[in-house]
Amino acid sequence: INMQYINLQSSDGMIYSVDLRIAKCFGIIKTMLQICKIPEDQNSVVPLARVDGNMLLKLLLWAEHHVNDPEPTDDDAVLVRDNDDISAWEASFLRVDQSTLLDLMLAANYMNIKRLQEAACKTVANMIQEKTVVEMRKTFNIESDFSPEEEEQVRQENEWMEE
């Protein structure tokens, strides 16, 4: 089997020689190869300005796992699914600290990896499901913009929401 490779360069200058089939799991690479006519050879270096080396390794691990998945259709992109349909592998992959999860979401967006983006967003949705405002603030380290008095006033004005 003749495998083709392409070099991906992270924002911090790390260069990874990647199997072309794996690299094509990233929408941005697939588009660059099609539209920009980047040669599909080992001498090509594709700079990825918004993804550092550690995150790129994580994305490559994800892509390696999904390299044989069927191509998503346009219908797949618009389907809204239940929050609990993340695979066990995906759930394990996304079991990271909040900062890394946010970085993964941003990197998936930049690299145009819709399936990873969707799974990461579902993970966040599951984190906040059925939590109170106070619990969500604690989970995401968010300080209230309101004084305790202002907060109580807003609660009283919106009691109907608690029902």
Disulfide bonds with the S-S distance in Angstrom:
none
